[in-house]
Amino acid sequence: MKNVILSFFVLSAFALFAQEKITLEVAPYTIYCDDTESERCLQLLDTLGASLEIVGMDAIEGFKAEEGFEYTIEAQPLPVMDDGVVRYRLIKETSKMWVPQYATDAPTLNGSFQVVGFNGRSLNNNQIDLVINANNSIMRGSTGCNNYHLFFKQLGYSLIFSKILASHLLCDSRSALDEEYFVVFNSVHHFDLQGDVLRLYDITNKLLLEAQRIR
């Protein structure tokens, strides 16, 4: 009989815990907690009730958010204390996804580069330069046959391009290569800049273009 009663309480406690477990999405960027703009807060979305909460950075025990990453977590709501602050205890982090447009550590793209490869192709002696002007948000350059330029917008590590404008001269040995190069910018989603090496990627993180800074 004692074993039956004990089992009942164990199952009841487990059921209560299971009911209190909720799934939350954590936004990839923080906001000011109030009008004083003295502290930053997390934004939480309850995926079940679709309700948005703004909580302090330490409101989830065992969890620390990195700016620029969107999280899905399982958490247990904790009893509300006298201060009325909503708190949770982390159970499990189920996903962590980098959202490049909200990254706060992204460098400003600027300067002159030489393209060393794109679409898995090494350019070797085929000179293509890429000049990036952050002040007026223009990328321009020359392929050795055609001049080109396009406007861009940088959001964190994310890049959005306008339609490319090029001279489209007919150079027998370069025309096909130039056209393939110009199309690359249609698929660019984000970039990475390590030292003097610039890399452009598509949304699946496939490398599209690599360039070396010209000193």
C-alpha positions as CSV (number, residue, x, y, z in Angstrom):
1,M,0.0,0.0,0.0
2,K,2.8,2.4,0.9
3,N,4.5,1.7,-2.5
4,V,1.2,2.5,-4.3
5,I,0.9,5.8,-2.4
6,L,4.5,6.7,-3.0
7,S,4.2,5.9,-6.7
8,F,1.0,8.1,-6.9
9,F,2.9,11.1,-5.4
10,V,5.9,10.6,-7.7
11,L,3.6,10.4,-10.8
12,S,1.7,13.4,-9.5
13,A,4.8,15.5,-9.0
14,F,6.1,14.4,-12.5
15,A,2.8,15.4,-14.1
16,L,2.8,18.8,-12.3
17,F,6.4,19.4,-13.6
18,A,5.5,18.4,-17.1
19,Q,2.6,20.8,-17.1
20,E,4.8,23.7,-16.0
21,K,7.4,23.1,-18.7
22,I,6.9,25.6,-21.5
23,T,8.7,26.4,-24.8
24,L,10.1,29.9,-25.2
25,E,11.7,31.7,-28.1
26,V,14.4,34.2,-27.2
27,A,14.8,37.1,-29.7
28,P,18.3,37.6,-31.2
29,Y,18.5,41.2,-29.9
30,T,17.9,42.9,-26.6
31,I,15.9,46.1,-25.9
32,Y,15.8,48.7,-23.2
33,C,13.8,47.5,-20.2
34,D,12.0,50.9,-19.8
35,D,12.2,54.5,-20.7
36,T,15.2,55.2,-18.4
37,E,17.3,53.2,-20.9
38,S,19.6,52.1,-18.1
39,E,19.3,48.3,-18.5
40,R,18.8,45.8,-21.4
41,C,16.2,43.1,-21.4
42,L,15.4,39.9,-23.2
43,Q,12.3,39.4,-25.4
44,L,10.6,36.1,-24.9
45,L,7.8,34.6,-27.0
46,D,5.7,31.8,-25.5
47,T,5.2,29.5,-28.5
48,L,2.1,28.0,-27.0
49,G,0.2,31.2,-26.0
50,A,2.1,33.5,-28.5
51,S,2.5,36.0,-25.7
52,L,5.5,38.4,-25.7
53,E,7.3,39.0,-22.4
54,I,10.1,41.4,-21.6
55,V,12.4,40.1,-18.8
56,G,15.7,40.9,-17.3
57,M,18.9,39.4,-18.6
58,D,19.2,37.2,-15.6
59,A,15.5,36.1,-15.5
60,I,16.2,32.6,-16.8
61,E,18.3,30.6,-14.3
62,G,21.1,28.7,-16.1
63,F,20.7,30.5,-19.4
64,K,22.9,33.3,-20.9
65,A,21.9,34.7,-24.3
66,E,24.4,35.8,-26.9
67,E,23.5,38.9,-28.9
68,G,22.8,37.9,-32.6
69,F,21.5,34.4,-31.8
70,E,17.9,33.3,-31.7
71,Y,17.1,30.5,-29.2
72,T,14.4,28.0,-28.6
73,I,14.4,26.8,-25.0
74,E,12.4,24.7,-22.6
75,A,11.9,26.3,-19.3
76,Q,10.0,26.0,-16.0
77,P,8.2,29.0,-14.7
78,L,9.3,29.8,-11.1
79,P,6.9,31.2,-8.4
80,V,6.5,34.9,-8.6
81,M,8.2,36.6,-5.6
82,D,7.2,39.8,-3.8
83,D,8.9,41.9,-6.4
84,G,6.5,40.6,-9.0
85,V,9.4,39.8,-11.4
86,V,8.8,36.8,-13.8
87,R,11.5,34.2,-13.6
88,Y,12.2,30.8,-15.2
89,R,14.6,27.9,-14.8
90,L,16.3,26.5,-17.9
91,I,15.5,22.9,-18.6
92,K,17.0,22.5,-22.1
93,E,18.3,24.6,-24.9
94,T,16.7,23.0,-28.0
95,S,18.1,25.3,-30.7
96,K,20.5,28.2,-31.2
97,M,20.5,30.0,-34.6
98,W,22.8,32.8,-35.7
99,V,20.8,35.7,-37.1
100,P,23.5,37.8,-39.0
101,Q,21.5,41.0,-39.3
102,Y,21.3,41.4,-35.5
103,A,25.0,40.7,-34.7
104,T,26.5,43.6,-32.8
105,D,30.2,42.7,-33.4
106,A,30.1,43.0,-37.2
107,P,32.9,45.3,-38.7
108,T,31.9,48.0,-41.2
109,L,32.7,46.8,-44.7
110,N,35.1,49.3,-46.4
111,G,38.3,49.2,-48.5
112,S,39.7,47.8,-51.6
113,F,39.9,44.0,-52.3
114,Q,41.1,41.7,-55.1
115,V,38.7,38.8,-55.8
116,V,40.7,35.5,-55.6
117,G,37.8,33.1,-56.3
118,F,34.1,32.7,-56.6
119,N,31.7,29.8,-57.0
120,G,34.5,27.3,-56.3
121,R,36.6,28.8,-59.1
122,S,40.1,30.1,-58.5
123,L,40.8,33.2,-60.5
124,N,44.6,32.9,-60.7
125,N,45.6,35.6,-63.2
126,N,42.1,36.8,-63.9
127,Q,42.1,40.2,-62.1
128,I,38.8,41.3,-60.5
129,D,38.9,44.1,-58.0
130,L,36.2,45.1,-55.6
131,V,36.1,48.5,-53.9
132,I,33.7,49.0,-51.0
133,N,32.7,52.5,-49.9
134,A,30.8,52.4,-46.6
135,N,30.1,56.2,-46.7
136,N,27.8,56.0,-49.7
137,S,27.0,52.2,-49.6
138,I,28.5,51.5,-53.0
139,M,30.5,48.5,-54.2
140,R,32.3,49.0,-57.5
141,G,35.2,47.5,-59.5
142,S,36.5,46.2,-62.7
143,T,36.8,42.7,-64.1
144,G,39.5,43.6,-66.5
145,C,36.9,43.9,-69.2
146,N,33.8,45.5,-67.6
147,N,33.3,48.1,-65.0
148,Y,30.5,47.5,-62.5
149,H,28.9,49.0,-59.4
150,L,26.0,48.2,-57.1
151,F,24.5,49.6,-53.9
152,F,24.4,47.6,-50.7
153,K,23.0,47.8,-47.2
154,Q,24.8,46.2,-44.3
155,L,22.8,45.0,-41.3
156,G,25.2,43.3,-38.9
157,Y,26.8,40.6,-41.0
158,S,23.9,40.5,-43.4
159,L,24.1,42.2,-46.8
160,I,21.4,43.3,-49.2
161,F,22.3,44.3,-52.7
162,S,20.7,46.4,-55.5
163,K,20.7,45.2,-59.1
164,I,24.2,45.3,-60.4
165,L,25.1,47.8,-63.2
166,A,27.9,46.9,-65.6
167,S,29.3,48.1,-68.9
168,H,28.8,44.7,-70.6
169,L,31.6,45.1,-73.1
170,L,32.1,42.0,-75.3
171,C,35.5,40.6,-74.4
172,D,35.8,37.2,-76.1
173,S,38.0,35.7,-73.4
174,R,36.1,37.2,-70.4
175,S,32.4,37.6,-71.2
176,A,31.2,34.3,-69.7
177,L,33.4,34.7,-66.6
178,D,32.1,38.3,-66.1
179,E,28.5,37.2,-66.3
180,E,29.0,34.4,-63.8
181,Y,30.7,36.8,-61.4
182,F,27.9,39.4,-61.7
183,V,25.2,36.9,-60.8
184,V,27.0,35.9,-57.6
185,F,25.7,39.0,-55.8
186,N,22.1,37.9,-56.3
187,S,22.7,35.1,-53.8
188,V,24.8,36.8,-51.2
189,H,23.2,36.7,-47.7
190,H,26.0,37.4,-45.2
191,F,29.7,38.0,-45.0
192,D,32.7,37.2,-42.8
193,L,35.9,39.3,-42.5
194,Q,38.9,37.6,-41.0
195,G,41.9,39.8,-41.0
196,D,42.3,40.9,-44.7
197,V,40.2,38.1,-46.1
198,L,36.6,38.9,-47.1
199,R,34.2,36.0,-47.7
200,L,30.6,36.2,-49.0
201,Y,28.1,33.4,-48.3
202,D,24.6,32.5,-49.4
203,I,21.8,31.8,-46.9
204,T,22.9,28.1,-46.5
205,N,26.4,29.3,-45.5
206,K,27.8,28.2,-48.9
207,L,30.9,30.2,-49.8
208,L,30.3,32.3,-52.9
209,L,33.2,34.6,-53.1
210,E,36.6,35.2,-51.5
211,A,38.6,38.4,-51.7
212,Q,42.0,39.6,-50.3
213,R,42.3,43.2,-49.1
214,I,44.7,45.4,-51.1
215,R,47.1,47.2,-48.9
